[in-house]
Amino acid sequence: MEFIPEPNPEDPGEQGMAPDPAPNAPHPAVCLGLQDGSLLVYGSVDSGTPCLLRCQIPGMPPILCLRNSPEFLLAGLQDGNVAAFPRNHGEHSWE
């Protein structure tokens, strides 16, 4: 599980980004990596928020850990590989 906090405008990785076009953008968010290779992203503002994003890692290896950076969401997989999901800044989600 990885918590993605509200972006900090003073963070050098976030400078120069366009302002949020949607007031309900999924920030902050909680990302969950599952044993079936699924990645789930939920908005953390409301406990009743539906799943904002669901994707499946090819080959379905279990996800052991997640790490957020300004440009990527990284998933450490049980088979020793790392899956990198590039951040889509227009939607504040991952491709």
FINU-565689 format. One line per field, with one value per residue (C-alpha): x, y, z. Coordinates in pm, 1 decimal, padded with zeros to 6 digits, m for minus. Layout:
BEGIN
px c(X,...) $
py c(Y,...) $
pz c(Z,...) $
//
This chain:
BEGIN
px c(00000.0,00124.3,m00026.9,00004.5,m00022.8,m00147.6,00118.9,00341.2,00378.3,00721.3,00847.2,01099.7,00946.8,00607.6,00715.2,00601.0,00301.1,m00031.0,m00285.2,m00533.0,m00804.2,m01054.8,m01141.8,m01224.4,m00890.6,m00782.4,m00534.7,m00458.5,m00487.7,m00418.3,m00266.6,m00292.9,m00086.2,m00247.5,m00120.9,m00301.7,m00091.5,m00366.1,m00299.5,m00592.6,m00605.0,m00861.5,m00921.9,m00844.8,m01078.1,m01385.5,m01394.8,m01687.7,m01487.8,m01505.1,m01191.9,m01045.0,m00807.0,m00751.0,m00479.5,m00325.8,00047.5,00119.0,00192.6,00011.7,00311.3,00219.2,00299.2,00519.3,00567.8,00477.8,00665.4,00549.2,00765.7,00666.3,00694.1,00618.8,00437.7,00678.5,00567.9,00817.2,00710.6,00765.8,00956.6,01224.9,01111.3,00991.9,00689.1,00692.9,00367.6,00431.3,00221.8,m00037.3,m00030.6,m00347.9,m00559.9,m00337.1,m00338.0,m00104.2,m00091.7) $
py c(00000.0,00350.1,00684.3,00959.1,01296.3,01624.8,01765.6,02028.2,02336.7,02403.7,02057.7,02089.8,01782.9,01953.0,02300.4,02406.0,02174.5,02313.0,02371.9,02096.3,02117.6,01912.5,02005.9,01640.1,01502.7,01193.1,01366.1,01248.3,00881.7,00535.8,00270.1,m00101.0,m00377.9,m00721.2,m01078.1,m01140.1,m00869.3,m00604.7,m00241.1,m00046.2,00330.7,00488.1,00851.0,00888.5,01179.1,00964.2,00602.1,00544.1,00649.5,00394.0,00254.5,00527.4,00301.8,m00070.7,m00230.3,m00575.7,m00647.1,m00873.6,m01227.6,m01154.1,m01164.4,m01059.0,m00696.7,m00682.7,m00307.8,00029.0,00358.8,00696.6,00957.8,01277.9,01100.4,00731.5,00483.7,00192.4,m00160.3,m00417.2,m00760.9,m01102.4,m01222.4,m00955.9,m00709.2,m00353.7,m00220.7,00155.4,00337.0,00683.3,00956.1,01119.4,01477.0,01583.0,01332.7,01279.5,00906.8,00655.3,00510.0) $
pz c(00000.0,m00083.6,00016.6,m00245.6,m00066.6,m00205.7,m00443.9,m00284.6,m00512.0,m00357.8,m00457.0,m00745.2,m00915.1,m00926.0,m01045.1,m01388.0,m01384.6,m01496.1,m01219.2,m01150.4,m01420.6,m01220.4,m00862.0,m00786.2,m00906.8,m00712.4,m00480.4,m00223.8,m00318.2,m00178.8,m00405.4,m00329.9,m00487.6,m00468.7,m00482.4,m00811.5,m00982.4,m00969.2,m00886.7,m00738.2,m00681.7,m00448.6,m00358.6,00010.5,00082.6,00143.0,00256.5,00019.1,m00288.5,m00569.3,m00725.4,m00950.2,m01142.9,m01176.0,m01385.4,m01413.1,m01432.6,m01734.7,m01616.3,m01289.6,m01047.0,m00691.5,m00605.4,m00294.9,m00254.7,m00405.8,m00415.1,m00545.0,m00717.7,m00901.0,m01237.7,m01166.1,m00948.1,m00900.3,m00811.1,m00680.1,m00803.3,m00646.1,m00955.0,m00890.9,m01157.3,m01108.3,m01297.5,m01360.3,m01431.6,m01585.4,m01430.0,m01653.9,m01517.1,m01697.6,m01503.2,m01196.3,m01257.6,m01414.2,m01764.0) $
//
